[in-house]
Amino acid sequence: MERVITLRADHGAFVSAEDGGGYEGDTIGPPPGRPAGLMTATREEAGAWETITVRASGEPGICGLVSKDHGGRVACCENAEADAAANASGVVVFRSDAIGAWEKFRLWDLDGFGGRVAFESIARPGWFIKAWPDGRVSLDRPMAEEEPVSYPGGYETFVADPPLFAVAPAGAHAIVGQLRATGNGFADDAGAVLPVGIHLGDLFSVYTRDPQKAIDTLARVRDAGYPLVQFWLNLGSLGGDFWAGREIGPEITPDYWGQLTRFADLLDSYGLRGIFCTGDYALRGMSHPDFARQLGGILAGRDTAGLVIAGNEAWQTGADSIETLEAFCEAFKSVCPDVPITTTAPPTEAPEDIAAWCAGDYYAIHGYRDAEDHDRIRHIFSVPWEGEPPCYCGYQDEPTGPGDEVSVKARHCYEGRDVDAFHLCALAAQSLICNQGFNFFCGDGVKLSTPEALADWQGFAEVARVPGMLPIDLQSWPGAFHFGDSQKGHRVFRPNDGNAVRFDMRIADDGRIAGLLYGDEGRASVVCERGCRIKVANWNGEVLHDRAFNPGDELAVDFVRSQGGQPGRTCFLVRGELT
């Protein structure tokens, strides 16, 4: 994953790879000369030497910087070990063949849209690429009041064109230690988490039959930036031929528990967390409490499991009541108390169905798939607003998605206007705003064909980046709300008369704003009620508005449905702050 950009330093000049890049040991000028490929920031216009590729390293939030010329030379923190030992600043030189330890940088997204960014050296944590007003570029520590600090300042900040939020996964995606569902949102051992994963239903079944195919698939998942992978543990026990050749279960699969243990080891080796879902709740030759305890025994004492789900739509795959599911959860917790577990997704989002089937550390929801884009986005908001879920955190583990295998969608989804990448990003963002995690789901997420086919689905690359577009502490803010008349005095905007538009949002105690502006095809406008400065952006980094609004000011947007295989523009991300 990569993007060709320019970088403009704080003093207005562009970052350059002098000479278009160089090779180790090459110098320019009289001895001792300067390194060929030295990074500088001196030019007022961008040309070939100022054209830089940001290339993902395969680790979430970590990238390399590559010059355009000489076949692409990779920026290196020159003499990083010696400079670190001397606590001295260093230089950055485009002279390497590949991204190694000295060539890795953590991408800091400073405005939530990837427009203002900083690059922290992985080889020297706390040291950033710094552009001085005279055009020199060094690897140095940020300073505040003449003291070193751990966060970037003006000299360490660059304007990326185009914005970088749509390029590489943010570092915040990686899960550290155990994922937890708390009263302030999802968290891990390092702090707040905005969980976005991928649903690959038969992946464990694939592993038992073709391990290399599963390995290649997990590599693509990791490289895309998904930290969580959901899969089913029991398939085919209900009979029929839908899962013919893909059946899996403790009474079907040889060495079932040994293979599941090795699959968990594989997840660990890729730095991924599993969402372990029983799948078909009907089991052959084994009681549910015994299955739960055996599963808990494998997962106890390790961080492999992000979440556990007792059954997939268990109300139609073998469970006769919530009590049997709660018994499964209790048996699992008796041997594995630290991993969050829930019962099952309910038949609908109605409060009575949620009450009848949802219990545990978090709740699962299979998102609404019918009607138009704005209806599906609104339904996610309605779950915590009207559905009375049993706990603070939820998870959209099987939302809508592209592909005929994702069923029960609006007719137009099967007739050429299927779910598109930007809409999936909007669904993911709305889920996170509403204290829910989200899975990317597609045809290959039901039955995997090939790793290459999986990566080709609309939204596969884009959805993984959504957490980096939102404040990491979002789920600890005061709850999400709409902008209807009941929210007068609290809402930032109100709908203009006769406009079919919604603005669902959260506002932090310090005045930060994050929300979604969405509607059906056509022009719509809203009117400011509270002074603010906001950015309104599409999911590809295009910023539509970036300005201050005073009470009475109008904000207009054009909503466009997807067509001809191209993503629509039915929802925009809003970030900013009250003024």
Summary of the structure (lengths in Angstrom):
residues: 579
radius of gyration: 25.0
end to end distance: 37.1
largest distance: 83.3
contacts: 2120
relative contact order: 0.09
helix: 25%
strand: 30%
